[in-house]
């Protein structure tokens, strides 16, 4: 089950919550009664009471230029990489940003490996690899 919540980064207040389809009445009541109102509450609840849940702080700017800068390997065909980026869903784009961090950490731990061109990283969906 994926529950998407959005918080205002300045105030920490809950802005929206998107629930998956098919939830039971009991699940909806649980979410209504337990959904954190602020980011601080979210972190406290997730860390102390519900360790089986994961949450991620995600990149707000899902633009190609932000990806290009974060990927930080400006070699290869930028226009082709941008076309591949435009085909991705917002969910995939968020996962790409998380995957880039893991990939960079993996490469730093394995200095003999070279970084893939952005087009290769996107085309082969390398952010889904287990780094």
N, C-alpha and C positions, 0 to 999 in steps of 0.2 A: 504494500500500500504506500503510495506517495502522496504526501500532503504538502502542498506548496504554500508557504506563508511569506509575506513581504512586509518588512519593517522599514520605517523611515530611519535612515542612518543618522540624521541629526537629532531627532527626539527619542528614537528608540521605540516609538509607538507602533503597534500593529496597524498596517494599512489594509491588507487583504489576506484572505485565505482561500485557496482553491482545493476543494475536496474531490477525491476520485468518485466515480459513479459506483453504484451498487453497495453503498454502506448500509448497514442495518441501523435500525432506530437506536439500538443500544450504543453502537459505535458513534453515531452522531451526537447523542447525549454526552458520551464520554469526552468527545472532542470539544463540545461547547463548554463543558464544565472545567476542562483542563488546559485549554489552549492559552498559552502565555500571552499576556497583553504587552509586555515589553521585551526587548532583547535580553536584558539582565535576567528576567524571569525565565525566559527560554533556556538560557545557558544553565541556570541553577537547576531547573527541572530536569533537563536532559542529562546533566552530569550527576545529579544526586539520586533522582527517583527512577528514571527510565533509561537505564544504560543500554537497553536493547535498541534504542532509537539512535539514529545518526542525524546530524544536521551539518550543513555546510554554509559558510558565508560565501556567496557567489559574486562574481564580477558583475557590476552594474552595466558597464559599457560593453555591449556584445558586438561592436562594430569590427569590421575586418581590420581597420587601421590599428585598433587596440590589440587585436590578435597578432598582427604583423610586428608590432613593437614588443609585445610580451614574448613572442616566440624568439625574437632577437637573433635570427640567422637569415640575413637579407641576401640570400643567394638563391638563384633559380628564377622561375617565371612567376613574378608577382601577380600579373593579370590572371594567370591560370589558377593560382592559389585563391585569388579573390572570387573567381567563378565557383570554385569548389566550396568556399565559405558560404556563398549566397545560397547554395543548395541545402545547407544544414538547417535544422530546426533550432529554435532558441534553446531547447533542452540540450541538444547536441553541442551547441556553442558553449554553454556553461560547462559541460563535461570536458570540452576541449581545453578550456582555461585551467581546469583542475588537472587534466592530463599533462599539460605542458609543464606544470610545476613538478609533477612526479617524474616526467621524462628528463627534465633538467637535473633533478636530484640523482636519478639513475646514471646519467652521463657523467656527472661529477664523481660518482663512485666507481666508474669504469672508464678511466682516462684514455684508453686505447680506442674507444669507439667515437666515431664522428657523428655529428648531428645530421639528421635527415633534412632535406629541403622541405620547406613548408608544404609544397604540393604533395610530396610523398607522405608526410605526416597526416595530411587531411585525406588524401585519396585512399590510403591503406587503413584509415581509422586507427592510427597507432595510439591515440589517447585511450583506447579500450584495452591496450596491452596491460599485463600485470608487471608493473615496474616496481 
